[in-house]
Amino acid sequence: MSEKKPVIVYGVSGYTGRLVCEYLREYNVPFIAAGRDAAKVKAVVEKIPGIETADYEVAEVEHTVEALTKLFKGAQVVSNMVGPFIKYGPEVVEACLATGCHYTDTTGEQDWVLLAQERWGTKFAAKGLLLAPNVAQMYTTGEIAANICLETPGLDTLDILVLWKGFPTYASTQTIFTILKANWYYLVQNKFVEWDVTANFEVNVPGQHEGAIAVPWGGTAHPVWFKNDPRVSNCRVLGGVMQRDVMLGVVQTQEMVKEKIKPLPPDQQEKALADIAATLQATMPPRENPRINTSIDSVYASGPLGRAHCVIHGNCNYKQTGMLQAYAAFALLQTAPKKVGFASACQAFGHRELLGQLRSFGLVMNPILTVHN
């Protein structure tokens, strides 16, 4: 038997990585907390509540396929937090494939999800491994709500809204700006249709009188997951934070990107966007407060003769992400996923199972489901 700890969390010096470690401790799963700077990783991990009772070690690793392959050898699951994923993800995926490790990440990048599916989905499936980008609150909790709606047969159109209170972390902000130089898609009659990069909408927020501003948020992963689902022909997703002033800034940035950055060569686009992102969020946000940091996932599903609406009210979206990543690892150590190769969290683990885990940690309310057919 290998002495290697079975789970590796790569990118622990960031905000979300420490939460994954925190919930791995809750699930009693041994792990390696890895990053490019061991001292930084150690300083972060030592501040995790209750870490003295966790079975873990810290590892420093270069971001190369060779170094990561050496680190991953003998492990079973890699939880990757190092983004933007379109920039840093390929080396991690290649190392997982080389060592027979399942792969999960928290990406918000639709272009990365599409690339992962195209380049590595079949290869992971051939080895019986899971390739699951986008295991995170902003995608998985909404996917759970969508699947609850789809328990009603005959619905083929998903209209998804994801909102939360708070401000993106440094890594999330970098990712958001990386997405701005990509093309984004929604699903119409099972074909991808490109969004206008400046698209924004006034939306009704379930449970309150005040509305909000929402944007396509890079297209999200939902249209990719549901494209090959025979139940779904159309899928469109909007998202954002509930603070109107923040979203007004996002809208202005989208317009500026279209006018001034999109015409630039790709390498200049990346630098210009990274510079803007760095001015917005360069520090670690405070730990989430469930009385402040709430989330809403709302899905309208419709068909020719049916309607369903599912709302999931939650709190602490980054904690939801940490828990979902930890549970994915916990489950994969015990049994094969429901689907191998490229798959969403719900496809791999079951939407009801994931909902039960979120509920057990007090992170979401019972879904509110209304059905008309």
N, C-alpha and C positions, 0 to 999 in steps of 0.2 A: 504493500500500500504506500502511496506517495505521502510524504510528510508535508507537502505543499498545502498551504491554506487554499480552500477551494474557490474563493471569490477574490477578484482583484478590482478595487475601485481606483480608476485612473483619473487623476485630476482632482485630488482631495484638497488642494490648497484653495479652491474656489468655494463659493457659498453652498452650492447644491451638493458637492462631493461630501462635505462634512455631514450633511443630513442623511445621505445614503448610509454612511458609516454608523450614524446614530441609530438608524432603523435596523441595520444588520445586527447591531448589538441587541436590539429588542427581539429580533428573531433568533438570537443565539447562534449566529452564523460566523465562523472564523473568517477573517479577511486580511488582505494586504492593502494598505493605504499607500498608493504609489503616486509619484509626481516627478517633475524634473528637478525639484529642489527639496531634498529630504528634510532639511531644517525647517523649511516653510510648512511642509506637510505635517511634521511632528508638532510644530507649534499650534496648528489648527486642530489636529486630532486630540491633543491633550486638553483642549477646552470643551470637548464634547461631554455633555452631562452623563455621568455614570460610566465613562470610558474605562475606568479602572477594573470593571467587571467584564470587559470585552476581551476576546481572544484575537489579537491582531498583531501585525508588525508593520513597520514603515519601510518603504523601498524607494530608492532614487533610480530613475531610468531616463536614458536619452530617448528623444522622440524619433526613433528609427525603427524600421521593421525588424532589423536584426536584434536590437536591444530589447524591444518589446517582446519578441518571440522568446528570447531567453528568459525574460521575467514570467511570461504567461505559461511556459511549459510546466505541466503537472497540475495546473489549475483547471477549473471547469467553466467558470462564468466570469466575463469581464463586463463591468459597468463603467462605461466611458463618459466622462464629464468634460473632456477637452475639446472645446469649440473655438471658433466656428468650425463645424464638422466638415464642411466642404473643403476646408483648408487642412485640417489636421486629422480627419477621420480615416482616410485610406490606409495609413500605416497601421492603425489599431485593428481594423478589420482584417487586413492581410495577416497580421500576427495571430489573430484569433483563428483564422482559417488554417494556418500552418500548425497550430498547437491543439486544434480540436476543442476550442472554447466557444461557448455560446456568447453572443454579443448583444448588449443593450446600450442605448444611449438616450439622451434627453433632448435631442435636436429639435429646433423649431424651423429647420430649413427644408422646404419642399424639394429644392434642387438636390440636396444631399439624399433625401429619402428615395427620389427617383433614380439617382446614380447608384445607390446601394442595391436597390432592387434589380437594376439592369446588370450591374457588373458582378455582384456576388450572390444574388438570391439563389440561383440554380446550384452554385458550388456549395453553399451552406446546406441546402436541402440534400445534396448527394451524400454529405457526411452526417446527416441526421442532426444538424446544428441549427439553432435559432439565430436569425439576424433580425433584431427588433429595434430599429431606431424609433424615436418619438415616444418612449415610455415616460410620460410626464403629465402633470395635471392639465396643461392647456390643450392636450390632445386626447389623452386616455379617458379623462372623466367625461368629456363631451362624447367620446366614442361609446362609453357605457350608456349614456342617455340615449344616443342614437339606436343602439342595439335593443334597449328596452322598448323604444317605439316600434322597432321592426319585429318585435314579438307578435305584433298585430299583422297578420298576413295582408298582402295586397297594397302595401305602401311602398312607393318607389322613389320618392323625392325627399331629400334631407336638407333642411334649412337650419344651420347650426350657429349658435352665438355663444362665445366664451368671453366673460368679463371677470376682472378681479381688481381688488383694491390693493394698492401698493405701487412699488416702482421696480422695474427690472434690475437685476444684478448687473455687475460689470460685464460678465460673460454673456448674459442674455442681451444686453445692449449691443455688444459687439456682433452677436448673431443677427439681431434685428437689422443692423446696418449692412451686414453682409448680404442678407436676403434682398435688399433694395436694388442690387445690381443684377439679380436673376429675373427670369420670367416666372410668373405665378399662374396657376391654373385652377379652374373649377370644372365640375363635371356636368355636361349636358348630353343627354341620350348616350351615355357611356363613352363620350369623347371629351378630351380636354379642350377647354376654351380659355384663352389667355385673358387675365385681368388687365385693366388699365392700372398702371402703377400709382396713379393719383386717386383711385377709387376710395370713397369714404361715404358713410351712411349715418343718418340719425336712426337710432334703434329704440324700440320699447324694451325696458328692462323689467322682467318679471318681478313682482313683489314690491315695486315702488312707483310713484307717480312721475318722477323725473326720468327723462330719457338719457341717452348717452351717444357718444360718437364711436363708431366701430369701423375698422378697416379690414381688408382681406388678410392681413398679418402674414404675408408671404404665401398665401394659398393654403397653408397648413398641410398636414399629412392625410386628413380625412378623404379628400377626393382620390388620393392614391390607393388607400386601403379599400375603398368601396368600388373602385373601377371594375374590379373583377369579382364583385359580389352580385350574383344573379338577382338579388332582391332590390338592388339600387341602380337607377339609371341617371339620377341627377343629385348632385351634392355641392352645396355652396356654404362657405364658412366665413364668418366675420368675428373679429375679436378685438380686444383692447383692454386698457385699464379704465376704471370708472371715473377717474379725475378728468374732467372736461378740459382743463387747461393743458394737461399733458397730451391729450389726444389732439387738441388744436395744434400743438407743436409738431406732432407726428404728421398731421395733414400738410402743414407748411413744409416739412422736410421732404415729404413725398413729391410735392410740386417742384421743390428746388432740385431734387435728384433728377426728375424728368427733364428739366430745363438746362441744368448746368453740369450734371455729372454723367448722365447716360451718354452724351455725345463724346465723352473722353475715351481714350484707349483703356482696355480692361485693367491694366496694372495701375493706371492713374486713378481709375474709379475706386479701386480697393483702398488705395492710400487716402484719398479724399474722404471716403466714408469712415474709415478707421479714425481719422483725425477728428471728425465731427462726433463720433461715438465717444471718444475719450474725453471730450469736453462735457458730456452729459452725465456720465456716471463712472467715476474712477475709484470709488471707495466701496468697501463692503457694507451693504445695507444692514440695519439692525435685525436681530432675530425676530421672526414674525410673531405677531400678537393676534390670537384668534378673535379678540373683540374688535380688531381693526381690519386685519387682512382677510376679507371674505372673498368668496368666489361664487360665480353663477354660471352654470352650464345649461343652456336652453336649446332644445331641439324640437322643431316642428317637422313632423313626417306626414306626407300626404300621398294619396293615390287617387285614381279615378273616382272611387266611392268610399274613401275613408280618410280619417284624420286622427293624428295622435300628437300630443304635446307632452314632453317630459322635461322637468326642471330639477336640477340637482344643486341645492345650495350647500356650499362648503366653506371651509376656512383654511388659511395658510397654504396657498397653492404650492409653495416650494417644499413644504413638509409633505404634502400629498405626493409630490414628485419623488422625494426621498423614500417614502414608504413604498411607492409602486416599484421603484428600482430594487429595493431590498427584497420585497416579496417575490419579484421575478427571479432573483437569484435563489432565494429560499425554495421556491417551487422547482426550479430547474435542477437543484441538487438532489431532488427526491424522485422526480418522474419526468418523462419526456413531455415536451410541450404538445398541445393539441394540434399544432401545425409547425412543421420545420421549414427551414429556409426563411425567406423574407416574410415577415408577419407582424401585425400589430399586436399590442398587448392583449386586446380582447380576443383576437384570433388564436393567440398562443396559450392564454390562460383562462379565458371565459369571462364574459362581462359581469355575470352574477357573482362569480368568485372574487373578482377584483372589487366590486361594489362592497361585498361583505368585509373585505380587508379594510377598505377606507372607513366603513362604518365602525368596525371594531376598534379603530384608533381614534374615533371621535372627529374625523376630518370632514365628513359629509352628513347631511340629513338624509332621511329616507326620500327617495325620488318622489316627486309629485307628478302623477301620470293622469292625463285626461284623454279619453279615446272616444271618437265618434265614427260610427260606421253603420 
